[in-house]
Every structure is written in C-alpha cells, then in structure tokens.
Amino acid sequence: PNTNMPSVLIIGIGSVGSGISQAFHQSHTHDWKVTTIDPNVSETDAYVHVPVSATGPIDQADNHKHSHNHIQTSVEELSDAVFRELLMECDEIVYAAENGNRDAYTNDGTLSDANVVRFRSFITRVANHDMHIDQRNIKSQLGGYSPKHTHVSYVGGSWTRFEGVPQTQTNRAGVYAVVPMVSDASIPKAKECCNAYETAKSVACVEAEKLSNDLKISVTFWDWISVVPNYAPNYTIARMVTEALNFHRITYSPGCEYGRPLLHSVDAGRALVLYTEHRLSSSITSASTPVFTCLILPGVFTPFILFRDIVKTRVEEQQHTRDRDLLLPPIDVVEQRVTPQFLTTRCDGSALLNDIGFFPDPTMIQIGLEETCRSALS
C-alpha cells in the first residue's frame, strides 16, 4: 500500500456518508484511501460513485476500487485488533451513522437516546485505543512530518435546529424582503420551539462536546444541510410525483420566497473534505487548537417552484411515452393556500467554510432533484 496516501475511515454510508465517501474520492488535491463501514451496504454497492460534476461527468469507480475498502458489518462488531489497525492508519474519522429521519424521531421517543449511546460507545472505544497507539511522527501528503492527532468529524446535527436571524435580502424581482438566515450568528432554538428531530440534534451536540472534552479527542460537530438526491417517500418531490400520478395535479408553495436550502450530497461531502485537508495541512492540528468545534453547512436556497417544474416535466414526459394513446391533458399546478413561515429560512452556514474555499454548486442541486424525481417515478 501507498503509505503516503492519506486515509479516511467513514462509519455509515447512507445518503450522507456515501456523499462524503464520493467527495473524498473526487478530491482534486489528494488521492485518498477510503475505508467505509456499514452493515446495510454491500461491497459492490459501496464502490458505486454517482457521476456528477459542474465541469462534466466523473466516473472513477473502477479507478478507486484499489483505494476503497468496504467492511460490511457494524462498527460495534469489529474486533479490537481490526479496529485498532484502522485507527492507526487513518488521518480522519467520519461518523455518519445516526439512525432515523424526522418521522422516525417523532414516532420513536427512544431514538435520540439510542443514537447518543451509540456515539458515546464509539468515541470511548476510539479514546481507549488511542491511548495505546504510538503517537509517532508520520509522513503524509498533507503537510510533511507532523504528529498524528485523532480527530472525529461527527455528522450528528442539522441546520434546522437553529433560530434564523432576520436579514434583508433582494429577491429575483428586485424586491427587498426580511428573511430568517441561519449562520454563525444563530443560536439553537428553545426546546419548546423544536420538533423531536431538532431536539435530538441539539442533545447530540451537547453530548459530543462533553465527550470531546472528557476524552481529550478533537471533534468537529457538523450541522448538515438538507441534501439531494433524497429517496424518502415523504420527501416533497416524492409527494408531488404521487399527487401528479394519482390526481393529475401538483400542489406547491408559490413565489420565490418559499423553499429549502439544499446541497447535492457529494457537494456537501466536498465541504467536509476541504475542511479536513485544511485542518491536516495547517497549524490547527496543534495541541493549542480547541478540542471541540461546531460547523453549519450552507445551502443554496431552492424555491419549491423548481420542484414543481421538474416533477411536472418528468411526469408529463413519462405519460407521453407510456400513455400516448390516452391523450392525457397537462398536469394542473395548484398554489397552496397557506405555507408555514419557516419555509422562508435560508442558511449561509459557517463563515470558516467560505474562508477555506467552499462555495456550493447550484448545478449539482438540479442534478440531485432530477435524480430524486426519476427514483420516485421508477
């Protein structure tokens, strides 16, 4: 193996973790060795990389097989010997193994505690092994000889757990409007203003900071943005597709003021990769660096009218192809009478990500929304 190749260990490769895995493989700066652990993903599926890029298709799955190792088991089931070997090799650990979406947290009051217990068990195990790993100087492509410090990127939060700070913006029509903006200036919502999902994410952050300080392990807690593709049956596009197919209409929130801040899952992963490479190649890996850091991922505000247009176009195309003899009329579009005000919230995220060169790619969001629609139609 190439000992100069930086290595990342990713726990969990669902929609978030798979995007992060792909982003490490697509790094323009370094060739990363990627090890993924997930009991629900086969070795073959772990090598699948979505060919998305603003500059053209990228299909490097075959090229990356030599630098991608997938272990189809849970991290809890790894033997101590294997776990220690993985820790000794990696330059970065990414924990993206939180279970459950918003509905799951609402329906299962024990889910938050279960996720906290899993992460606590994981990072305690990391700390116990870390105490016995030789902290020798190692050579890396990321900055010459430097001490190897254990660091965990914990994707355990959500941008929606924060209060938006009122900010004046100009919309596409040139009209000024005050909209809520999530950024470094935002504070977590009061508990009575949170749903079960948001409460759980704030609890995870508090617990992660305590564990980081107690165990003396650097942790970056990521409040992730909403990402696409999103294959959940209750996602907005999936619901629009269902309504279009069953009732020949699409109900949507009108105007440009209602929508969601989004990133493509791989573009979101790219932010984490840029931060990791910045961290490893700079003085912020020194012992004087704060042990615990929170970062909010930014998103490109995407109006629901784009969701509507994609679904309408794709459903009508499919019907024209499959049911051309029926002469079906165009899909009706119906404006929703009332839209919750929180759907005007934007997210600038943490300024540090902008400072190190991360700028969201809107073209990838369009690709992710189209893929979401294709999946809902299949």
N, C-alpha and C positions, 0 to 999 in steps of 0.2 A: 504493500500500500504506500501511497504518497504521504509521507509524514508531514510534509509542508502544506498539505491541503487542510484548510480549516474545516471543522466538523461541528454539526449541529444535531442535537437529539430532540425530536419532536414527539411529545406524548399526546396522542389523539389526532386523527386526520379526518375529521368530519368536514363540513363546509369551510370552517375557519382554518383548521390545521392543514387541509390539503392545499388551500390557497397559499399558506405560509411555506409549505414544502416546495411548491412550484416556484415561488418567488426566490427562494434560496438557489434553486437550480438555474434560474434565469438571471442571476446576479451578473451584471456587466463588469464587476470589479474583481471578483474572486471565484474560483472553482470550489464549490462547497461539497463536502461529503455529507449526505443527509441520511440519518437513521430515524425511521418512524416506527412508532409502537401503537398498535390499535387492534383489539381482538375482533372488531367487526369489519375489517377491511382485509381482503386477500392480498397476497404478494403481487399478483398480476395487476389488480386494481390500483395498488399503491404507486405503480410506475406510470399511470396514465396522467399526462400533463395536457391541460387544455391549451390549445394553440391560440393565445390571444396576445396581441401587442398593438400599440398605436402605430408602430412602424411596419407592421406586417406579421404574417404567421410565424409562430415559433413552435416547432415540433421536435423537441430534443429528447424525447423519452428514451429512445434507443441509446443515445449518447450518454444518458445519465444513469443507465442501469448499473454501470460499473461503479458509480459513486453513490448509489442509493441502496440502503439496506433496510428492508422492512421486516419487523418481527410481529407476527400475528398472534398476539397474546395481550393480556392486560399488564400494565407495569407492575401491579401488585404480585403477579405470578412469576416475574423474573427472579431467577436465583440471585443470591447475593454476589456470586462470582461474576455473573454476566452483568449485573447492574453496576458493579464497581468498575469493570472493564469499560463500559460505556461512558461512565463519568470521567474516567481518566483520559479518555480520548477526546471528549467534546469540548469545544470552546464556548458553546452556548447551549442552554437547555430551554426549550419552549414547552410550557404546559398549557395545552389547549383541550383538556379532557373534561370540561364541565358538561354535565348532563342536563338536558331539558331546555325547551323553549318557553315562551311566555305562558302558553296554555298549560304546560306541564307544571310550572311553578304555582299557577293558580289552583290546579286540581290536586296537587300533592304538597301538603304542608310540611313534609319531612325532607323535601328535595334539597332545600338550601342547606340544612344541617349535614345532609349526606355528602354534598359536594365539599363543604368545609372540612369534614372529617377526611375525605379522600386526599385533598390537597395537603392537609396537615400531616397525614401519614407519609405522603410522598416527599415533602421537603424535609421532614425529620429524618427520613431514610437517607436523603441526599447529604444532610449535615453529618450524620453518623459515619457515612463512608468518607466524606470529605476530610474528616479529622485524621483519617489514616492514609490518605493519598499524599504521596510525596509532592510538596509544593515546589518542585524544581523549576528552573527556568526552561522554557520550551521555545523552540523556534516556530514561528508562524508567518504565513504570508501577510498577516495583518499588522505588522509593525515590528519585526525583528525579534530580539530576545526580550521577553518580559515575563513576570510571574503569572502563573495561571490561576486566576481568581474565579471561583464558582459563581455563576450568575444565572438566574432563572427569569425568563420572560413569562409572566403569568397572564394569559388571556382570560381574565375572570370577571371583567366588568363590562359596562355598557354606557354609551354616551347618554342614554335616556335617563340615567339616574341623577342627572344634574339639572339645576334650575337654569333656564335660559336668561341671559342678561339682555334687557332691551337695547336694540341697536338700530339706528336709522340706516336704511338701505334704499337704493333706487331700483325699481323693478324694470322689466324689459320694456315697459311702456313709458319709462322715464318718470314714473310717479314715486314720490318718497313714501316710505312706509316704515313703521317701527315694528321690528320682528325680534323674537327671542333668539339669542345666539349662545350656544354652548362653547366655552373656551376656557383658557386658564383662569379667567376671572370668575368662573362659575363655581358654585358650591353645591354639594349634594342636596337633593330635595328633602324636606322634612318627611318623617316617616308617614304621617297621615296623608301626604300628597303622593305617595309611591304605591304602585301596584306590587304584587308579590315578587315579580321578577326583579324590579328595580330595588326593592328592599334587600333581596338576596345578594345582588351585586354589590351593594354598599357594605353589607355584612362581610362578604368575601374580601373586600378591600381592607377593612379594619383588621380582620384576622390575618391577612397576608402581611400587613405592616408589623403586627405583633410578632409573628413567626420570624420574619426577616430580622427584626431587632434581637429577639431572644436567641436565635440560632446563628447570628452573625453571618448571614448569607445575603448577598445582594439580590434584590428582587425588583423588577420593573413590572408594575401592575398596569395592564392595558385595558382601558375602557374602549371596547371595539365599536366601530360604526356598523350600521346595517349593511350587509353585503349581498351581492348577487353574483352568480345565479342563486336563487332561493327556491328549493323544491318542495317546501312545506305546502300542504294542501290548503292551509288557511291564509297563505300569503295573498296580497292584494291582486297580483296578476292571475294567480290560480282561481281566485273567486270571480274575477272578471271573465275569465275563459268559461267557467262553469255557467255563469249567467248568460253569456253570449250564446252558448250551445243549447242551453235549455229554454231560454226565454227570448232569444234573439234581440237582446239589448245589453248595454253596458252602462252601469251607474257609476258616476265618478264625481270627484270634487272639482268644480270648475276654477278657471283662472290659474295664474302662475304663483299665487301665494300659498297654495296647499300642496304638500308633497312630502318627500323624505330625503334627508341627506344620505347619499349612498357611495359605496366604492365597489368595484369588482373585487372578488375575494383575493385574486392574485395581486392586485394593486394594493390592497390592504396589507397583504403579506410583504410587499415591497417596502412599505414604511418600516416594518419591523426589521427587515434585512438591512436597510440603510442605517437604522439606529444601532443595530448590532455591530456592523462594520465600523461605524463611527466610534462606538464605545471601545471596541477592541484595538483600534488604531490610535487612540488618543490617551491623554493623561487621566481621563475619567475612570480608568480601571484601577487607579491608585487607591491605597487604603484610606485616603482622606475623602474619597467620594462618599456622599450619603448612601447608606445601605439600601434605602427604600425610595423608589421613585414611582410617580403616577404619570401616565401619558394618556391623553384623549386623542383618539384617531379622528381626523377630519373627514368630512364627506361633501360631495357635490350635491347641492340641493336640486332634487329632480321632481318637477311637478307631476301630479297624477295624470295630467293631460297626455304626457308622454306614455304612461302606462296604457291609457285608453287607446291611443293611436296605434301602438304596437299590437295590442290584442285585437282591435277591430281589423287591422290589415291582415294579420295572420289567420284569424278565423274565417274571414271572407275569402282569402286565398284557398284555404283548405276546403271550404264549402264549394267554391267554384270548381276545384279539381275533382272532388269526390261526388258532389251532388249537382253537377252542371245541368242535368235534365229537370231538376226541380224548379229552376229559375227563382231561387230564393232572393228576397229583397236585401238591400244593405242592412247591416246591424244598426239598430237605433242606439243613440247615445243620450242618456238621461242625466241631467245635473242633479246631484244630491242636494237635498233641501238644506240640511244642516251638517256642517263639518266641524269636528272638535278643534278648538283653537290651538291645541298643542301640535297639530299638523302643519303649523306655520314655522316651527322651530328649525333653525339652521345649526350647523356645527362647524366652527372653524378649527376645533381641536387645539392641541398644544403647539405653542409657537416654536418649541425646540425642533419639531419635525420639519417645519418650514425652514428653519435656520440651517438644517443639515442637508437640505436639498430635496425634500419630499414635496411634490406637487401632484395632486390627484389627476387621473387621466379620465376625462369625461367620455371619451370614445369607448373605453372599456366597460363603462356602465351600460351603455347602449347594447354592447355585445352580451353582457350578463342578463339584461332584461329580455333580450331576444331569446336567449337560451332558456330562460325561465318559462317563457311563453311556449316555446317548442316542446319543452318537457310536459307542460300542463296539457298540451294538445295531443300528446302521444298516447 
